[in-house]
Amino acid sequence: MARRRTTDTDADDLPRYFVWVRGLEGPEPQKWMAMDFGIGDWKRPLVLAYMELPEDERHLPLAMLARRYPPPRVDLS
């Protein structure tokens, strides 16, 4: 099956940020549309690291991004 080319409109629909969050068993990767921390900034303590993805990387699977951008070191104390 051939992949169709991503248009400018499609690129706007893809997550813009690659985020490492604090999970139950250590850092977990996620893709977010925006860095909107919500009411009371309740998400902020969960975010370990984030970066805005270049347009050509926004379509990549989460597993590939996690290999490309390894998790930050987390202090377990």
Order of alpha helices (4+ residues) and beta strands (2+ residues): alpha-beta-beta-beta-alpha
